[in-house]
Amino acid sequence: MDSAALVTAGLTFRDATDADVDALVALIESAYRGDSSRAGWTTEADILEGQRTDVEGVLEVIKSPDSRLLTVERDGAVVACCQLEHRGDSAYFGMFAVSPVLQGAGLGKEIIAEAERAAREDWGVTQMQMTVISVREDLIAWYERRGYRRTGQMSPFPYGDERFGVPQRDDLQFELLVKQLV
């Protein structure tokens, strides 16, 4: 069995339900905030404190008619997720989280490929878009290796809205990344 097959062995991809909300919030928080996030490489703990998401934010994605929260399970446990939102000819990719203890083994690469496939086949979109905190050079480089390109188009970080975390620096903004899906 090749390494990609080993990474995806036993994975189940499905849309999230209301029953998944607590597990998904815990997963997303563990991948980005606090000491537990330091077990993986996607931590934002040095640039943001506080929450990454909450029950209301996850439920909003699940309930939205133009959105889905792709949930990934292994042996019955939620190990990863990502949001897909249909936006005309494009899809937005967000709320991406992989359990910190499983990061670095190729799981993220498989999940993003499945998300792109699903968006292309289910919605017929030709482009995937996402926003990434612009100071996250390592994360942006990871997406560039997956075919995403920086646009230079920036949007402001929601300073003062603690639903998105408590910034530890004053230069945060989001950069739009795009990938053509063929």
N, C-alpha and C positions, 0 to 999 in steps of 0.2 A: 504494500500500500504506500503511495507517495505521501509526502508531507502535507499537501493540501487536503488529501482524503483523510488523513489522520486528524487534522484540525476540524474538519466538518463532520467527522464520524459522530453519529448520535445526536446531531443538532436537529431541532424542529423549529421551523419558521412559521409564525402565525400572527394574526392581528391581535392586539391586546384587547382585553375586556375589562369591565369595571372591577372584576375580582383580582386583576393583576396590579392595581394601582399602588398598593403599599409596597409590593416587591419591586416595582419599577422605580418608585421614588427612592427607595433604599439603594438600589443599584446605581442610579444616576448620581446620587449624593456620594456614594462610595468611590465612584470613578473620578470625581472632580474636586471634592472638598474634604477637608479634615485629614487627619493622620492616615486613615485607611487608604486614602487616594494615593499616598506616596508609595504604595506597593506596586503601582503601575506607573506608566510614563505620561499619562494624560492629565495628571493633577494640575489644578489651578490654585492649589492651596497657598502658593507664594504670591499670587496676584489678587486673589479674592477670598474673603472669608464669608461666613454665613451660608445661606442655602443656595443651591443651584436650581432647584425646582421645588414644587410642592404638589400636594394632592390635587388642588384645583387646576394647576397647570397641566398635569398629566391627564386629568379627566377631560379638560378642554380639547386636547389633541384627540383623545379616544372618541369623543362625541361629535367632533366636527365632521360634517359630511364630505369635505374636500381633503380630509387628512386621515392618515392611519398611523398607528404606532406599531411597527413591526417588532415583534417580541421573539427572542431567540432563547430556546430552552435546551438544556442538556440534562438527561436523566431526571426530568421533571422540575428542574430548578431554572429560574430565569437567570441567564448569564450575559445577555446583551439586549440592546434595543436601539431603534432609530425611528425618527419621525419622517414620514413622507407626506408632503402636502402638494396637491395638484394645483398648479398656477398656470392655466392655459397651456402653452406649448412647452412649459418647463415644470419641473418638480423641485420643491425645496427639501433639502436633506438637513435634519437637525436632531436635537435631543439624542445624539449618538453616545452610547455608553457600552463599554465592555468591562466586565468584572476585573478589578485591578490585578487579581491573582492569575488571570488568564491572558493579560495583555502581553504583547511581544511574541506570540506564538503563531500569528497569522490569522487569528479569528476575525479581527477587524477588517482585514482585506477581503475575506470571504463575505462578511456581512454587507459591506458597501457594494460589492459586486452583485449580491442578491437584491439589494435595494435598487440599484440601477436597472437590473433586469426587470424587476417588478414594475417600476415606474414606466419603463419603456413599453412593456407588454400590456399592462393594465390600463394605462392612460394614453399611450401613444406619444409621449413627450419626447422631445429631441434634445433637451438640455436639463442637466441637474445643477442646481444652485445651492450654495450654503454661505453662511457667514461665520467667520472665525475671528477671535480676538487677535488683532494684528500683531501683538507682541509675542504670540505663540509661534515663533519661527519653526520649532521642531515639529509642531502639529501641521503647520502649513506645508512644510517640506514633505511630510508623510502624504498629505493629500496631493501634492504636485507629483509625487511618484505614482499616484493612482490616476493621473491624467487631468487633474484639476489645474486651472490656471488662475493666477491672481489678476484681478481687474483693476486694482488701484481705487476702486469705488468704495468709499468709507461711509459708515453710518455711526452715529454717536452711541457710546455706552450709556445705559440708563442710570447715570449717577443719581443717587438719592432714592432709588426704588430698590429696597432691600429684598424684593422678591427675586432679584437676579444676583444677589450677593452684595458684599460690602467690599468695595475696591480698596486695595492696599497701595495703589499708585494712581496718579492723575493723568496718565496718558493712554487710557484704554479706549479703544474703538473697534468696530467690527469691519472686516474687509470681506467683500463679496468674492467668492471663488466660483468658477463655473467649469462645467465639463460638457462637451458635446456628446450626446449618446447616439451612436450609429447603429 
